[in-house]
Amino acid sequence: MILRMNSITLTPELEQYAAEAVAAGRYRDMSEVVQAGLTLPQQSEAELAEFVASLEDARAEGERDGFLSAAQVQTRVRAAIARVAARRG
């Protein structure tokens, strides 16, 4: 469904920027500029929701499998680095 809006109020600076963007060929028309402007926060909100979900998944995994201390993480990272170095060497 396409919603037609009769008017959108922009500051003079934004109106000038949009007009210049259309004139430069970066956008087909003002409608495309407005659509691009709405796409950015939409993408940002989706990325934030995905990030929050990944944090919740990680927390659930930690609750299920247990958490590692900083020292345990450091030991595992050093061991992984040593394995890679041994394969190269």
Helices and strands as residue ranges (DSSP letters): H 12-23, H 30-65, H 70-88
